[in-house]
Amino acid sequence: MPYCHTEFQIVKPKQVENVLTMFTQECFVGGQAAYRLDDGSFSIDAGENDIRAIYEEPNAAIKFFCRYKQDMNFYDNKLQAFATKHGIDTGLPVNTNTDGNIL
């Protein structure tokens, strides 16, 4: 599964599930609470299994990966919009696209 370009940075461990649940409820039809899977990743797309999240505690970052490479831009756009709305640092400069190119 390819990783999305967007990641949520400086997220405290206690905030991870809340942030991911807000993302799920706002960005997916029938959004429910995000939940941790047996492999440690989080289901965040209301059961579609096309995107998952993983928390890297040493970096305090939530990274996202997609089932299909062709969906990366679609999900990067959703992640960027959500992060902007909620003031979450993504590590990408504001005036860039998901490929890191300055607009």
N, C-alpha and C positions, 0 to 999 in steps of 0.2 A: 504494500500500500504506500503510495507516495505521500510525503508530508506537504501540507499547505505552506505557502510562504508566510502567512500570518500566524503569529503566536501572541498570546496574552502574557505580558511580562509583569513582574513584581506582584504576583498574586500569592497571598499568604495561604498556607495549607488549610486553615479553617474556612477560607473563602471559596475554595475551588468548587465544591459541589453547589454552592449558592449561585456563583457566577455561571456555571454551566447549566444549571436549571433555568435561570433567567433567559439564557441564550436559547435553550430548547423551547421554552414556552413562548418566546417572542418570535422565533424564526421558523417554526415548523407547525403545520396544521395538526391539531390534536396534540400539541406539545405537552409533555408530561415532565416529571422530575427527571433530571439526569441521574444515572446510577452507575456505580462501579461494577465492572465485569470481573470475572474470575482471573483474567490476565492482568488486571490492574488498570486497564483503560476504562474510559467512561462512554456509555451509550448516550448520545446527545441529539439524535435526529428522529425521535419519536418512533423508534423501531425500524426505520428504513435500512439501517446498517450501511449507509453510504459514507458516513463520516464519523470518526471517533476522536476522542480527546485523550491525552495522556499528560499527567502532571509530572514535571521534573523538579522535584523539591530542591536539589542543590542550586538550581538556577532560578527558582521561584517562577517558573514559566509553564504555561499550558500550551502544548503543541497539538496540532490537529493533523490527522491524516485521512485521506480519501480512499475509497475502494477503487475508483476509476480516475486515472490521470486527467481525462478530458473534463472532469467535474471540478478540478482544482480552482479555476478562476471563479466559477459560480460560488463556491464555498468561501474563497478568499474575500469576495465582495460582501457576502453576508457577515463574515467575521469582522471585516473592517467597519461596516456600517454599525454593527452592534457595539464595537469597541469605541467608536467615535461618540455614539449616543450616550454611553455610560462612562466616558473618560478613562478607558482602559488603555494603557500603553501597549503598543504592538511592536515597538522597535523599528517600524518603518517610518521614514520621514513623511510628513503630511501630504506633500505634493508628489507622491510616487504612485505608480500602479503596482499590481501584485508581482510584477517581474522586477521591481526595484528601479525601474526607469523613471527619471524625473519627468513630470508632465509639463 
